[in-house]
Amino acid sequence: MYRNEHGFTMIETLIATSIILMLIITMIPIISLMNTEKKLRLERLEFMNSLHDALQPYLWMEQPIPHTYQKNIDLKPVTFSFVREGNMIKGCVEWNNVKQTEERVCLYGIPEK
């Protein structure tokens, strides 16, 4: 009996399509999560750099402590606070991150005398 073998059968096409769809459906949430985490880390790095810069006048010059102020960075309200803890100055920054949870990062510095 002669059999035509010039193309794919319907079942082969369905299996290949289902495998491709499974890969796509699996990868979309993973890529979305990776993008969210990337934004979270970039945001955290940017606010830590801003905190570092804001902490410098309290370390090198006589600035009144405790001090708290709010500033907008990339259209996000960010709160900076500075307090003295022992012989060190603690600077903290608080904001609502990409995941809409409140995040707080603190840096410590020893003031120049």
N, C-alpha and C positions, 0 to 999 in steps of 0.2 A: 504494500500500500504506500502510496506517495503522500508525504507529509510536508506542508509548507513551513519552513523554518527561516523565514526572512524577517521576522520581527518578534516583538515581545508578546507574550500572552497577556490576557487581561489580569490574571492573578499576579504575575510578576510586576506589572505596572502598579497594582494596588499595594503590594508589599513595599515596593520602593517608595511610593508616595507616603505611605504610613510611617516608614522609617524617617523620611525627611521631615514630616510634620512633627514627629516625636522629638527630633533634635531641635527644631525651631521652638516648640512649646517649652522645652527644657531650658533652652538658652536665654529666652527673653527675661524671665525673672532673675536669672543669675546676672545678666548684664545690667539690669535695672538696679539690683542690689549693689553691684560693684560701682555704678555711677553715684549712687547715694553715699556710699562709704567714701568715695573719692572726694565728693563735695564736703562731707563732714570733716575729713582730715585737712583739706585745704582751708576750710573756714577756721578750724582750730588753730592751724599754723598761723594764719593771718592775725587772729585775735591775740595769740601768744606774742607775736612780734610787736603788735600794738601795745600790749601790756609791758613788754620789755622797754620799749621806747618811753612809755609814760612813767615807768618806775625810775628812770635815770635822774630826773630833777630832784626826786626825793632822796637819792643816794648822794648826789654831788653838791646840792645846794640845800640851804635850810628852808624847807617847805613845811607848812603846818600839817601835822598828822594828829588824829585820823582825818582822812579826807575821802569823800565819795562824790563821783560825778557820772553823768550819763552822756554818751556820745553815739552818733549814728555812723556805722561803718558799713558800707555797701547796703545802705537802706535798712540796716538792722540796728535796733537799739541795744547798746552794749553798756553795761555798768562797770565802772572801774572803782575799786575801793583800796585804800592804803591805810594800814595800821602798823604800829610798832609792836613787835613781839621780842622782848628781851633786848638784845643788842642788834637785832635785825629788823628790817622793814619788810612787811608782807604786802605784796600787791596782788589783787585778785581781779579777774574779769569774769562777768556772768552774762550769758545770753541764751536765747532759745535757738537750738541748732536746727539743722535740716530735718531731723526727725521730730521736731516740735517738742523736744524735751529740754529742760533747763540744764545748762552745762556751766561748770565753774572750774577755772584753772587759776592756780596761784603760783607766783614766783617770789623768791626771797632774795634780799640783797643786804649787804653790810654797808652802812653809810660811811662815806669818807669823812674823817674828822679833821 
